[in-house]
Amino acid sequence: MTVKLHNTLTKKVEEFVPRDESKVQLFVCGPTVYDLSHLGHAKTYVQLDVLARVLRYNEYNVFYLQNITDIDDKIIARAHENNIDWQDLRTNFQDEYIKDMQSLNNTSVTEYARATDYIPDILRQVTTLIDKGHAYTIDGDGIYFEISTFPDYGKLSGRTEIKKDDSESRIDQSDNKRGWNDFCLWKFSKPGEPVWDAPFGAGRPGWHIEDTAITEHIFGPQYDIHGGAVDLIFPHHEAEITQMESASDKVPFVGTWVHTGFLTIEGEKMAKSVGNFYTIREVIEKGYDPLAVRLFMLQSHYRSSINFTFTNLDAAGNRLTNWRSIAALRHQTHDTLRDDDDKDTDDHTVSLYATAQALKIALSSDLDTPAGLAIIDDAFSYIESIQLQDIHQHALVELLQAIDDMLGINLLVSTPDINDDTKRLIIEREQARKRSDFKASDSLRTEIEKSGITVRDTAHGPIWEYVA
């Protein structure tokens, strides 16, 4: 099936064609690890995790690379504030970031690459840019890229000036720059800061050069997809194009650029610099299911913004609970789902198989997750409206598997079967309810819940779920 994506470079939705039909090289800008990640990060990484999943579901062999910015002004400043070694700080928050991603089921990344592990590659790129006349030295400051040497600067963003919602890592400031938007490739060492030897002067890398050094080392000078939040388009991604195409003379550096919209609170971008943010950890510790957080992020199209409220998160949690109830039908006790070979002629079964295909089509069309979620809701409402014996088990499981594979909601994982003793108690409780023996029914519910199971009564009979 054709996958279509909106390409920021061409400003249109177009058919995705990888450079090598047998594989896809995907790079996404990772975090600067000086603090816990917030929900704004969660939106980007959940939605780009779905991108990798959809590509793989369409049988592409995807190598998903994500960098870790582990040397930066913010890391150095935070380490000084806390009076700890910068390496200890970055390692701690890198580990915490990966824990948060795993909790949200962002499991598609093939490799995480720390910037400081690629210093030799950074030095080679800076040297190349100096040798080709694209870079110059400011004494006591660093090595800067001269924008005037690259006529295509601005081709990704369509502009050359800073705006309000651009990344907080602004264009590097220096009174001695030749052009106001020239950016730093290498910062000369200062007392008390991390330092690496270099032929052009000891120091540390600038922000933009880290990403291109990593991707060139692993992918080469050109690759398929670069993803990130919309605030990185300018100046960060513009700078990546500028330095990589100048160093390699190969165009385009990246074939498809994919950018996610903001997560807002009361209409304002969520950001640590503003102070209007919730960390992923904070929300989960309030008792919210991490997969409800994930589902919330998928309720808006990745290129759109989404406004966060706890009311909206509660609604996503309720939606997830309903979905899990449908998934649990395959474990019904008082009746058996169909599991015969009559898959192609039965209307109910054909409808379920068609739903999995419709979901694939929606998500392959520029990751239209709102349409995909609506397709799932409609299918699950349909399942609730028919008799249990009319639901074909294989068709239901295939639909659940498609949802899990592409959206990462884990409906199959989160509803494992239960042991025979617990099933017996659930059947006894259902029989007590039919006799209107509610005292016995309540007593049996209490006994069932001791095993970590909660029971919900539906039109199809009792459905069990594991207590989160």
NUKOL-910113 format. One record per residue: x, y, z of N, C-alpha, C in turn. Coordinates in steps of 0.1 Angstrom, whole numbers, padded with zeros to 4 digits, always signed. Last residue first. Example, Ala and Ser with C-alpha at 12.3 -4.5 7.8 and 13.67 -1.06 7.14 Angstrom:
2
+0128-0022+0071+0137-0011+0071+0129+0000+0079;+0132-0057+0078+0123-0045+0078+0132-0033+0078;
//
This chain:
468
-0053-0018+0368-0040-0012+0365-0032-0009+0378;-0068-0050+0369-0067-0037+0376-0054-0031+0373;-0079-0066+0340-0069-0065+0351-0069-0051+0356;-0113-0074+0334-0101-0066+0331-0092-0066+0343;-0141-0092+0321-0131-0089+0331-0119-0081+0325;-0175-0090+0316-0162-0089+0310-0152-0085+0321;-0206-0108+0315-0195-0102+0323-0182-0101+0315;-0227-0101+0286-0223-0108+0298-0211-0102+0305;-0232-0084+0266-0227-0097+0262-0224-0106+0274;-0239-0061+0279-0250-0068+0272-0245-0082+0268;-0219-0063+0310-0223-0058+0297-0234-0066+0290;-0203-0057+0340-0214-0064+0333-0218-0056+0321;-0169-0063+0348-0179-0053+0344-0190-0060+0336;-0146-0069+0374-0156-0075+0365-0166-0064+0361;-0111-0070+0378-0123-0064+0380-0133-0068+0370;-0085-0088+0394-0094-0087+0383-0106-0079+0387;-0068-0095+0415-0064-0084+0406-0072-0082+0394;-0078-0114+0431-0068-0118+0422-0064-0108+0412;-0097-0101+0445-0085-0104+0453-0074-0109+0443;-0119-0100+0429-0110-0088+0429-0097-0091+0437;-0132-0123+0435-0126-0122+0422-0115-0111+0422;-0143-0117+0460-0133-0128+0459-0125-0127+0446;-0160-0096+0453-0149-0094+0462-0139-0104+0461;-0178-0111+0437-0170-0100+0431-0158-0097+0440;-0189-0128+0457-0181-0134+0446-0172-0123+0439;-0204-0109+0471-0194-0116+0478-0184-0123+0468;-0222-0101+0452-0212-0091+0457-0201-0098+0464;-0236-0125+0448-0229-0118+0436-0219-0109+0441;-0248-0129+0473-0238-0138+0468-0230-0132+0456;-0265-0106+0472-0255-0108+0483-0244-0117+0479;-0281-0111+0450-0271-0100+0449-0261-0101+0460;-0296-0131+0434-0290-0133+0447-0278-0123+0447;-0309-0132+0410-0312-0120+0418-0306-0122+0432;-0301-0152+0394-0311-0156+0404-0315-0144+0413;-0283-0138+0379-0295-0142+0372-0306-0147+0382;-0263-0135+0399-0270-0123+0394-0283-0127+0387;-0255-0162+0400-0261-0156+0412-0269-0143+0408;-0243-0164+0375-0255-0173+0378-0262-0167+0390;-0222-0147+0378-0232-0144+0368-0245-0152+0370;-0207-0160+0398-0213-0147+0401-0224-0144+0391;-0200-0183+0384-0208-0184+0396-0215-0171+0399;-0183-0171+0365-0195-0178+0360-0205-0180+0372;-0163-0162+0381-0170-0152+0373-0183-0159+0369;-0153-0186+0392-0159-0176+0401-0168-0166+0393;-0142-0197+0369-0153-0204+0376-0160-0194+0385;-0121-0179+0363-0132-0180+0354-0145-0187+0361;-0105-0185+0385-0111-0171+0384-0123-0172+0374;-0097-0211+0378-0104-0208+0391-0112-0195+0391;-0084-0208+0354-0097-0215+0354-0105-0212+0367;-0069-0175+0349-0069-0189+0352-0083-0195+0353;-0072-0154+0319-0071-0156+0334-0072-0171+0336;-0054-0137+0292-0064-0146+0297-0062-0148+0312;-0047-0102+0289-0043-0116+0289-0054-0125+0295;-0049-0074+0279-0060-0082+0283-0057-0097+0282;-0027-0061+0270-0033-0056+0283-0045-0064+0287;-0020-0072+0246-0011-0074+0257-0018-0071+0270;-0041-0064+0230-0039-0078+0232-0030-0081+0244;-0039-0036+0231-0051-0042+0235-0050-0057+0238;-0018-0017+0227-0016-0029+0235-0029-0036+0240;-0014+0005+0212-0023+0006+0223-0023-0006+0232;-0001+0011+0188+0007+0008+0200-0001+0009+0213;-0009+0015+0162-0012+0026+0172-0005+0023+0185;-0001-0008+0148+0000+0006+0142-0001+0017+0152;-0004-0030+0165+0008-0029+0156+0010-0014+0151;-0029-0027+0177-0017-0027+0185-0005-0024+0176;-0046-0028+0154-0046-0016+0163-0033-0016+0171;-0040-0054+0145-0037-0042+0136-0037-0029+0145;-0049-0069+0167-0035-0069+0163-0031-0057+0155;-0076-0064+0165-0069-0059+0177-0054-0059+0174;-0081-0077+0140-0084-0062+0142-0076-0057+0154;-0074-0103+0147-0067-0096+0137-0069-0081+0137;-0094-0108+0167-0080-0108+0170-0071-0101+0160;-0117-0108+0150-0115-0099+0161-0101-0097+0165;-0112-0129+0133-0113-0116+0127-0112-0105+0138;-0111-0150+0151-0099-0147+0143-0100-0133+0137;-0137-0151+0162-0125-0148+0170-0113-0144+0162;-0165-0135+0150-0155-0144+0147-0142-0141+0154;-0196-0131+0165-0182-0125+0164-0172-0136+0161;-0219-0144+0170-0217-0139+0156-0203-0132+0154;-0221-0149+0196-0218-0160+0188-0216-0156+0173;-0229-0124+0206-0215-0129+0209-0211-0140+0199;-0247-0103+0184-0246-0114+0193-0232-0119+0194;-0240-0068+0181-0244-0081+0176-0242-0092+0187;-0232-0044+0193-0246-0045+0188-0250-0059+0183;-0205-0044+0197-0214-0044+0209-0229-0047+0205;-0196-0042+0171-0194-0055+0179-0203-0056+0190;-0203-0015+0166-0209-0026+0159-0208-0039+0166;-0185-0003+0183-0199-0001+0186-0207-0012+0178;-0161-0011+0171-0164-0016+0184-0179-0014+0188;-0163+0004+0147-0162-0011+0147-0166-0017+0160;-0163+0030+0156-0175+0025+0149-0175+0010+0149;-0138+0031+0168-0150+0033+0176-0162+0028+0169;-0121+0027+0145-0121+0018+0156-0134+0019+0165;-0127+0050+0131-0130+0037+0125-0131+0027+0136;-0118+0070+0149-0132+0069+0146-0136+0056+0139;-0090+0064+0147-0097+0062+0160-0112+0061+0158;-0086+0072+0120-0083+0058+0125-0091+0055+0138;-0091+0099+0121-0099+0090+0113-0098+0076+0117;-0070+0107+0138-0084+0109+0142-0093+0100+0134;-0046+0098+0123-0051+0090+0135-0065+0094+0140;-0034+0097+0095-0047+0103+0100-0052+0095+0112;-0008+0096+0082-0010+0093+0096-0023+0099+0102;-0010+0100+0054-0005+0111+0063-0008+0109+0078;-0024+0073+0051-0027+0086+0045-0023+0097+0054;-0021+0052+0067-0012+0053+0056-0014+0066+0048;-0043+0054+0083-0030+0057+0089-0019+0058+0078;-0063+0046+0065-0064+0059+0071-0050+0063+0076;-0055+0019+0058-0056+0030+0047-0056+0044+0054;-0057+0006+0083-0044+0007+0076-0044+0018+0065;-0084+0008+0087-0075+0015+0096-0061+0016+0089;-0093-0008+0066-0097+0006+0066-0088+0014+0075;-0084-0033+0074-0079-0027+0062-0082-0012+0062;-0099-0036+0097-0085-0036+0098-0078-0030+0086;-0125-0036+0086-0121-0026+0095-0106-0025+0096;-0126-0060+0071-0126-0047+0064-0121-0036+0073;-0128-0078+0092-0116-0078+0084-0115-0065+0076;-0154-0070+0101-0142-0069+0110-0129-0069+0102;-0170-0077+0079-0169-0063+0084-0157-0061+0093;-0167-0104+0076-0162-0096+0066-0160-0081+0071;-0182-0111+0099-0168-0114+0099-0161-0105+0088;-0208-0103+0093-0201-0098+0105-0186-0099+0104;-0213-0117+0069-0213-0103+0069-0205-0097+0081;-0196-0145+0057-0204-0140+0068-0202-0125+0069;-0177-0152+0038-0191-0150+0034-0200-0144+0044;-0152-0156+0049-0153-0147+0038-0167-0144+0034;-0151-0175+0069-0146-0161+0072-0150-0151+0061;-0156-0202+0080-0165-0194+0072-0162-0179+0075;-0143-0218+0097-0136-0214+0085-0144-0205+0076;-0147-0208+0131-0148-0217+0120-0141-0212+0108;-0152-0196+0156-0138-0199+0152-0138-0209+0141;-0172-0175+0176-0170-0183+0164-0155-0185+0161;-0168-0175+0211-0168-0168+0199-0167-0178+0187;-0190-0189+0235-0178-0190+0227-0179-0182+0215;-0200-0180+0269-0203-0184+0255-0189-0184+0247;-0191-0173+0293-0204-0180+0293-0208-0184+0278;-0165-0161+0290-0167-0174+0298-0180-0181+0294;-0143-0144+0267-0156-0146+0273-0158-0160+0280;-0121-0134+0256-0119-0143+0267-0132-0146+0274;-0128-0117+0237-0122-0129+0232-0119-0139+0243;-0135-0094+0251-0146-0104+0246-0140-0117+0242;-0115-0077+0255-0117-0088+0265-0127-0098+0261;-0118-0058+0236-0107-0068+0235-0109-0080+0244;-0139-0044+0248-0141-0052+0235-0130-0062+0233;-0125-0034+0270-0137-0042+0272-0140-0051+0259;-0107-0017+0257-0102-0029+0264-0113-0039+0267;-0124+0003+0249-0117-0005+0239-0112-0018+0245;-0132+0014+0273-0142+0007+0264-0135-0002+0254;-0107+0023+0282-0114+0013+0290-0125+0006+0281;-0102+0043+0263-0093+0031+0264-0100+0020+0271;-0122+0061+0269-0122+0055+0255-0114+0042+0256;-0114+0069+0294-0127+0062+0292-0128+0055+0279;-0090+0082+0287-0090+0070+0296-0103+0062+0295;-0100+0103+0272-0091+0093+0265-0091+0080+0274;-0112+0117+0293-0121+0111+0282-0113+0101+0274;-0091+0124+0309-0100+0115+0314-0109+0108+0303;-0079+0142+0291-0072+0130+0294-0081+0120+0300;-0099+0162+0292-0096+0155+0279-0089+0142+0281;-0095+0169+0319-0108+0165+0314-0107+0157+0301;-0070+0179+0319-0072+0166+0325-0085+0161+0322;-0060+0192+0287-0067+0194+0300-0068+0180+0306;-0042+0204+0260-0042+0195+0271-0050+0200+0283;-0049+0207+0227-0049+0214+0239-0051+0204+0251;-0028+0202+0199-0038+0196+0208-0037+0203+0221;-0021+0211+0165-0019+0212+0179-0030+0205+0187;-0014+0189+0137-0022+0199+0144-0018+0200+0158;+0001+0169+0127+0005+0182+0122-0003+0193+0129;-0012+0146+0137+0001+0149+0141+0006+0163+0138;-0045+0151+0148-0036+0148+0137-0022+0153+0141;-0055+0139+0180-0054+0150+0170-0044+0145+0159;-0054+0115+0194-0068+0121+0190-0067+0133+0181;-0030+0108+0203-0034+0103+0189-0048+0108+0185;-0028+0116+0229-0019+0122+0219-0024+0119+0204;-0046+0098+0241-0049+0112+0240-0041+0119+0230;-0031+0075+0240-0043+0076+0232-0047+0090+0230;-0011+0081+0258-0007+0078+0244-0020+0080+0235;-0026+0083+0281-0018+0095+0277-0015+0093+0262;-0034+0057+0282-0044+0067+0280-0038+0080+0276;-0010+0045+0287-0016+0042+0274-0028+0051+0272;-0006+0053+0314+0003+0058+0303-0003+0056+0289;-0033+0062+0334-0027+0051+0326-0018+0057+0315;-0028+0083+0362-0033+0081+0348-0025+0070+0341;-0018+0089+0387-0027+0077+0385-0032+0075+0371;+0001+0107+0390-0013+0111+0395-0023+0100+0393;+0022+0096+0377+0021+0094+0392+0008+0099+0398;+0016+0104+0351+0015+0090+0355+0014+0088+0370;+0023+0132+0355+0009+0128+0351+0007+0113+0354;+0050+0130+0361+0041+0137+0370+0026+0132+0367;+0062+0119+0338+0062+0112+0351+0052+0117+0361;+0058+0139+0320+0052+0126+0317+0051+0119+0330;+0053+0171+0335+0061+0161+0330+0053+0148+0328;+0035+0199+0323+0035+0187+0332+0045+0177+0326;+0040+0235+0322+0041+0221+0317+0039+0211+0328;+0047+0263+0320+0033+0258+0319+0034+0244+0314;+0072+0275+0318+0067+0270+0331+0054+0264+0331;+0087+0284+0297+0075+0292+0301+0070+0288+0315;+0106+0264+0295+0110+0278+0296+0099+0287+0300;+0091+0241+0290+0098+0243+0303+0102+0258+0305;+0060+0244+0274+0074+0245+0274+0080+0247+0288;+0032+0243+0253+0038+0238+0266+0053+0238+0265;+0019+0272+0238+0028+0261+0237+0033+0256+0251;-0014+0281+0248+0000+0284+0247+0008+0272+0246;-0041+0273+0251-0037+0279+0238-0022+0283+0237;-0042+0260+0275-0049+0272+0273-0044+0280+0262;-0014+0244+0265-0022+0246+0277-0028+0259+0276;-0005+0223+0236-0008+0236+0243-0015+0234+0256;+0017+0208+0216+0008+0205+0226+0007+0218+0234;+0022+0215+0181+0024+0218+0195+0014+0211+0203;+0028+0191+0154+0023+0204+0160+0025+0204+0175;+0057+0177+0138+0045+0176+0146+0041+0189+0152;+0069+0170+0105+0069+0179+0117+0056+0178+0124;+0091+0155+0083+0078+0154+0090+0079+0161+0103;+0105+0156+0051+0106+0162+0065+0092+0161+0071;+0122+0135+0029+0109+0139+0035+0111+0144+0049;+0149+0134+0021+0139+0134+0011+0126+0139+0017;+0178+0153+0030+0167+0144+0035+0155+0145+0024;+0195+0166+0012+0201+0159+0024+0190+0149+0029;+0188+0161-0023+0186+0167-0010+0192+0159+0001;+0223+0167-0028+0210+0173-0026+0199+0163-0031;+0257+0169-0018+0246+0161-0022+0233+0166-0018;+0279+0182-0007+0275+0186-0021+0264+0177-0027;+0287+0179+0019+0287+0167+0010+0285+0171-0005;+0286+0204+0031+0298+0195+0034+0298+0184+0023;+0263+0215+0023+0275+0222+0020+0287+0213+0022;+0244+0197+0033+0245+0199+0019+0258+0206+0015;+0250+0202+0061+0252+0188+0055+0253+0189+0040;+0244+0229+0066+0258+0224+0068+0260+0210+0061;+0217+0231+0057+0228+0241+0053+0241+0234+0054;+0203+0212+0072+0204+0211+0057+0215+0219+0052;+0207+0222+0098+0212+0209+0094+0213+0207+0079;+0194+0247+0097+0209+0247+0098+0214+0233+0095;+0168+0239+0095+0174+0247+0084+0189+0246+0085;+0166+0227+0120+0166+0219+0108+0171+0226+0095;+0169+0251+0136+0177+0239+0138+0177+0230+0125;+0156+0276+0138+0167+0275+0128+0173+0261+0128;+0130+0259+0122+0139+0270+0121+0143+0275+0135;+0119+0234+0130+0121+0237+0116+0131+0249+0114;+0113+0231+0156+0127+0228+0152+0130+0231+0137;+0086+0234+0160+0095+0245+0165+0110+0243+0161;+0075+0210+0153+0075+0221+0143+0084+0232+0147;+0095+0181+0162+0085+0191+0164+0086+0203+0155;+0105+0156+0137+0107+0165+0149+0095+0174+0151;+0123+0136+0112+0111+0140+0120+0115+0149+0132;+0133+0128+0081+0137+0134+0093+0124+0140+0100;+0138+0101+0059+0128+0109+0066+0135+0115+0078;+0162+0091+0042+0148+0092+0038+0139+0102+0045;+0194+0106+0035+0185+0096+0040+0171+0100+0037;+0229+0113+0028+0215+0114+0025+0207+0103+0031;+0254+0106+0038+0251+0120+0036+0236+0123+0032;+0248+0079+0062+0255+0085+0050+0250+0099+0049;+0238+0067+0085+0230+0067+0073+0238+0071+0060;+0258+0070+0105+0250+0058+0104+0243+0057+0091;+0273+0094+0099+0280+0082+0104+0271+0070+0102;+0252+0112+0094+0262+0109+0083+0269+0096+0087;+0239+0113+0118+0232+0107+0107+0242+0104+0096;+0259+0125+0134+0254+0112+0138+0247+0106+0126;+0263+0149+0121+0275+0140+0123+0270+0126+0126;+0238+0161+0123+0243+0157+0110+0255+0148+0111;+0237+0165+0152+0227+0156+0145+0232+0152+0131;+0258+0183+0158+0257+0170+0164+0248+0160+0156;+0254+0207+0146+0264+0198+0140+0263+0184+0146;+0236+0221+0162+0232+0216+0149+0241+0205+0144;+0250+0229+0186+0239+0220+0186+0236+0214+0173;+0287+0226+0186+0274+0233+0186+0263+0224+0185;+0310+0207+0207+0302+0210+0195+0290+0219+0197;+0338+0223+0224+0327+0213+0224+0318+0217+0212;+0374+0225+0225+0361+0230+0229+0350+0219+0228;+0405+0236+0211+0398+0227+0220+0384+0234+0223;+0410+0241+0176+0409+0247+0190+0400+0238+0199;+0413+0227+0153+0410+0242+0152+0408+0248+0165;+0417+0201+0161+0428+0208+0153+0426+0223+0152;+0407+0195+0195+0404+0197+0181+0415+0204+0174;+0397+0179+0225+0407+0185+0217+0403+0185+0202;+0369+0190+0244+0375+0180+0236+0386+0186+0227;+0354+0196+0276+0362+0201+0265+0368+0189+0258;+0330+0211+0299+0336+0200+0292+0343+0204+0279;+0341+0240+0319+0332+0233+0309+0338+0221+0303;+0359+0254+0334+0349+0246+0341+0339+0239+0332;+0366+0280+0311+0369+0273+0323+0357+0266+0330;+0358+0270+0277+0358+0279+0288+0361+0272+0301;+0367+0263+0243+0366+0259+0257+0366+0271+0266;+0346+0272+0215+0359+0271+0222+0357+0269+0237;+0323+0254+0198+0324+0264+0208+0338+0262+0215;+0313+0250+0165+0322+0245+0175+0325+0256+0185;+0294+0262+0149+0297+0247+0147+0305+0241+0159;+0269+0286+0153+0281+0280+0158+0282+0265+0155;+0256+0305+0125+0255+0297+0137+0268+0290+0140;+0243+0336+0112+0254+0326+0112+0253+0318+0125;+0225+0356+0113+0220+0343+0115+0231+0332+0113;+0240+0379+0108+0233+0378+0121+0228+0364+0124;+0274+0374+0097+0259+0375+0094+0251+0373+0107;+0298+0374+0111+0297+0381+0098+0282+0384+0094;+0299+0381+0147+0295+0373+0135+0295+0381+0122;+0305+0394+0170+0315+0394+0159+0312+0385+0147;+0287+0391+0189+0288+0405+0183+0297+0405+0171;+0265+0364+0189+0279+0368+0190+0280+0382+0183;+0243+0337+0195+0246+0352+0197+0261+0354+0197;+0228+0313+0175+0239+0316+0184+0242+0331+0184;+0193+0311+0174+0205+0313+0167+0216+0318+0176;+0180+0293+0204+0180+0303+0193+0193+0303+0185;+0163+0271+0217+0177+0271+0213+0179+0280+0201;+0136+0272+0215+0142+0281+0225+0157+0281+0223;+0123+0272+0182+0129+0265+0193+0136+0275+0202;+0096+0296+0175+0108+0288+0172+0114+0282+0184;+0075+0312+0181+0074+0298+0185+0085+0289+0180;+0082+0338+0171+0079+0336+0185+0080+0321+0189;+0109+0336+0147+0096+0339+0151+0093+0334+0165;+0138+0347+0128+0132+0340+0140+0118+0345+0143;+0141+0344+0093+0141+0352+0105+0134+0344+0116;+0139+0333+0068+0153+0334+0073+0153+0342+0087;+0117+0309+0052+0121+0322+0058+0135+0322+0063;+0110+0284+0045+0105+0295+0037+0108+0309+0042;+0120+0262+0057+0110+0270+0064+0104+0281+0056;+0136+0251+0036+0127+0243+0044+0116+0251+0050;+0152+0272+0026+0143+0265+0017+0133+0255+0024;+0170+0286+0040+0156+0290+0042+0146+0282+0033;+0197+0287+0018+0193+0288+0032+0178+0293+0033;+0208+0284-0007+0195+0278-0005+0190+0279+0010;+0234+0296-0008+0222+0303-0013+0209+0297-0010;+0258+0298+0014+0248+0287+0011+0235+0294+0005;+0273+0318+0023+0279+0308+0014+0270+0297+0009;+0259+0332+0042+0260+0338+0028+0266+0329+0018;+0264+0318+0066+0251+0316+0058+0252+0321+0044;+0291+0304+0078+0287+0316+0072+0275+0314+0062;+0294+0289+0110+0290+0287+0096+0286+0300+0090;+0322+0294+0132+0308+0297+0128+0306+0293+0113;+0339+0284+0161+0338+0283+0146+0324+0284+0142;+0344+0308+0188+0342+0295+0182+0343+0295+0167;+0358+0326+0208+0344+0323+0207+0342+0309+0201;+0384+0334+0206+0378+0334+0219+0364+0330+0219;+0379+0345+0173+0388+0343+0184+0381+0344+0197;+0360+0329+0151+0359+0341+0159+0368+0338+0171;+0365+0315+0119+0368+0315+0133+0366+0329+0139;+0342+0300+0095+0352+0310+0099+0354+0310+0114;+0331+0281+0067+0331+0284+0081+0343+0293+0084;+0332+0275+0040+0318+0278+0046+0319+0282+0060;+0355+0266+0027+0352+0280+0028+0338+0284+0033;+0362+0240+0029+0354+0244+0017+0350+0258+0017;+0375+0238+0053+0383+0236+0041+0375+0241+0029;+0353+0241+0071+0363+0251+0071+0371+0250+0057;+0339+0217+0065+0332+0230+0062+0342+0242+0062;+0358+0198+0073+0353+0199+0059+0347+0212+0056;+0358+0203+0101+0370+0205+0092+0367+0206+0078;+0332+0196+0108+0337+0210+0109+0349+0213+0101;+0333+0169+0102+0324+0177+0095+0328+0192+0096;+0353+0159+0119+0355+0158+0105+0346+0167+0097;+0342+0165+0144+0354+0172+0140+0356+0171+0125;+0320+0147+0143+0318+0162+0144+0330+0169+0139;+0334+0123+0144+0326+0126+0132+0323+0141+0131;+0345+0125+0170+0354+0124+0158+0346+0127+0145;+0321+0126+0186+0330+0137+0185+0339+0136+0173;+0301+0108+0192+0304+0110+0178+0313+0122+0176;+0293+0106+0217+0300+0094+0212+0304+0096+0197;+0280+0129+0223+0294+0128+0227+0301+0116+0222;+0253+0123+0214+0262+0132+0206+0277+0130+0210;+0241+0090+0214+0245+0101+0222+0255+0110+0214;+0214+0074+0199+0228+0078+0196+0232+0091+0204;+0194+0046+0199+0196+0059+0205+0211+0062+0203;+0178+0026+0174+0191+0030+0181+0190+0044+0187;+0152+0021+0168+0162+0010+0166+0174+0013+0174;+0121+0027+0183+0134+0032+0181+0144+0021+0179;+0096+0018+0191+0100+0016+0177+0114+0020+0174;+0083+0022+0215+0092+0011+0214+0098+0009+0200;+0065+0037+0235+0073+0042+0223+0085+0033+0222;+0049+0032+0257+0050+0022+0246+0056+0028+0233;+0051+0049+0277+0042+0053+0267+0041+0043+0256;+0072+0036+0290+0059+0036+0297+0048+0040+0287;+0093+0042+0273+0088+0028+0274+0075+0027+0281;+0096+0069+0278+0092+0064+0265+0087+0050+0265;+0105+0068+0305+0092+0075+0301+0087+0070+0287;+0129+0055+0301+0119+0049+0310+0105+0055+0306;+0143+0074+0286+0140+0061+0280+0129+0054+0288;+0145+0095+0305+0138+0097+0293+0134+0083+0287;+0161+0083+0324+0147+0086+0328+0139+0088+0316;+0185+0080+0310+0178+0068+0315+0164+0071+0318;+0190+0108+0307+0189+0099+0295+0181+0086+0299;+0193+0116+0333+0181+0120+0326+0179+0113+0313;+0218+0102+0340+0205+0100+0347+0193+0104+0339;+0235+0112+0321+0232+0098+0321+0219+0095+0328;+0236+0139+0328+0231+0135+0314+0227+0121+0314;+0247+0138+0354+0234+0144+0351+0228+0139+0338;+0272+0126+0349+0262+0119+0358+0248+0125+0356;+0283+0146+0333+0281+0133+0328+0271+0125+0336;+0286+0168+0350+0276+0169+0339+0273+0155+0333;+0285+0163+0385+0292+0161+0373+0282+0161+0361;+0269+0187+0406+0272+0174+0402+0279+0173+0388;+0255+0210+0415+0269+0207+0420+0272+0192+0418;+0233+0220+0404+0231+0209+0414+0244+0204+0419;+0243+0240+0388+0233+0244+0398+0232+0233+0409;+0260+0225+0371+0266+0235+0381+0256+0239+0392;+0240+0211+0358+0250+0204+0365+0257+0213+0376;+0227+0232+0345+0220+0224+0355+0230+0216+0364;+0248+0241+0327+0242+0250+0337+0235+0242+0348;+0251+0218+0311+0263+0224+0319+0257+0232+0330;+0226+0216+0299+0232+0205+0307+0243+0210+0317;+0224+0240+0286+0215+0237+0296+0220+0226+0305;+0245+0238+0266+0245+0249+0277+0236+0245+0289;+0254+0204+0262+0246+0216+0258+0247+0226+0269;+0253+0170+0254+0262+0181+0258+0256+0194+0253;+0235+0152+0246+0240+0150+0260+0252+0160+0263;+0209+0145+0228+0218+0157+0230+0223+0157+0244;+0205+0116+0212+0204+0122+0225+0214+0133+0226;+0186+0107+0182+0198+0112+0189+0195+0116+0204;+0174+0078+0168+0171+0090+0175+0183+0094+0183;+0164+0059+0140+0175+0065+0147+0170+0077+0155;+0151+0032+0127+0146+0044+0134+0157+0048+0143;+0148+0015+0099+0159+0018+0109+0155+0032+0115;+0124-0006+0086+0127+0007+0091+0138+0007+0101;+0113-0021+0059+0123-0024+0069+0128-0010+0074;+0078-0021+0053+0091-0014+0051+0100-0019+0062;+0052-0031+0056+0063-0040+0052+0076-0033+0048;+0034-0015+0068+0033-0016+0053+0045-0023+0047;+0042-0017+0093+0030-0024+0090+0028-0025+0075;+0063+0001+0091+0066-0013+0093+0054-0022+0090;+0049+0025+0089+0058+0021+0078+0061+0006+0079;+0036+0024+0113+0028+0024+0101+0037+0019+0089;+0057+0027+0131+0049+0015+0132+0041+0013+0119;+0067+0052+0125+0076+0040+0123+0067+0028+0123;+0044+0068+0132+0050+0068+0119+0058+0056+0116;+0042+0062+0159+0032+0057+0151+0037+0057+0136;+0064+0077+0168+0064+0062+0170+0054+0056+0161;+0054+0102+0163+0065+0097+0154+0067+0082+0156;+0036+0104+0184+0031+0104+0170+0041+0100+0160;+0052+0101+0206+0042+0091+0204+0038+0092+0189;+0069+0124+0203+0075+0110+0202+0064+0099+0201;+0051+0146+0204+0060+0144+0193+0064+0129+0192;+0039+0141+0230+0031+0142+0217+0040+0139+0205;+0061+0141+0248+0053+0129+0246+0045+0130+0233;+0069+0168+0247+0077+0158+0242+0070+0145+0239;+0046+0178+0261+0049+0183+0247+0059+0173+0240;+0049+0166+0286+0038+0161+0277+0040+0166+0263;+0085+0164+0293+0071+0168+0295+0061+0163+0284;+0112+0147+0308+0105+0151+0296+0090+0154+0300;+0134+0160+0333+0124+0150+0329+0117+0156+0317;+0166+0173+0322+0155+0173+0331+0145+0162+0326;+0186+0172+0303+0189+0179+0315+0178+0179+0326;+0191+0161+0274+0188+0154+0287+0193+0162+0299;+0172+0170+0248+0184+0175+0255+0182+0170+0269;+0158+0142+0228+0158+0153+0238+0172+0158+0242;+0160+0138+0191+0157+0134+0205+0159+0145+0215;+0148+0140+0159+0156+0147+0170+0151+0143+0183;+0149+0111+0140+0140+0120+0148+0149+0127+0158;+0151+0094+0109+0158+0100+0121+0149+0110+0127;+0150+0065+0090+0142+0075+0097+0150+0081+0109;+0153+0048+0062+0161+0054+0072+0154+0066+0078;+0140+0018+0050+0137+0032+0053+0146+0037+0064;+0145-0007+0024+0146-0002+0037+0143+0013+0038;+0141-0014-0003+0142-0025+0007+0143-0020+0022;+0143+0008-0019+0130+0002-0017+0130-0009-0006;+0160+0035-0010+0163+0021-0012+0149+0014-0009;+0148+0059-0006+0159+0059-0016+0162+0045-0019;+0111+0057-0006+0125+0056+0000+0136+0056-0010;+0085+0077-0011+0093+0068-0019+0107+0068-0013;+0053+0086-0004+0066+0084+0002+0073+0074-0006;+0034+0110-0021+0037+0096-0019+0051+0094-0014;+0025+0139-0002+0030+0132-0014+0033+0118-0011;+0013+0170+0007+0012+0156+0009+0016+0149-0003;+0036+0199+0007+0024+0191+0002+0025+0177+0007;+0060+0213+0010+0048+0219+0015+0035+0212+0009;+0085+0203+0006+0077+0206-0006+0064+0212-0003;+0094+0201+0032+0102+0207+0022+0094+0211+0010;+0074+0188+0047+0076+0202+0050+0085+0209+0039;+0053+0165+0034+0067+0169+0033+0068+0184+0035;+0030+0143+0046+0032+0157+0043+0047+0160+0044;+0028+0111+0030+0032+0120+0041+0033+0134+0037;+0015+0079+0022+0016+0093+0019+0019+0102+0031;+0021+0047+0011+0021+0056+0022+0023+0070+0018;+0004+0023-0007+0012+0035-0008+0010+0043+0005;+0008-0012+0000+0000+0000+0000+0009+0013+0000;
//
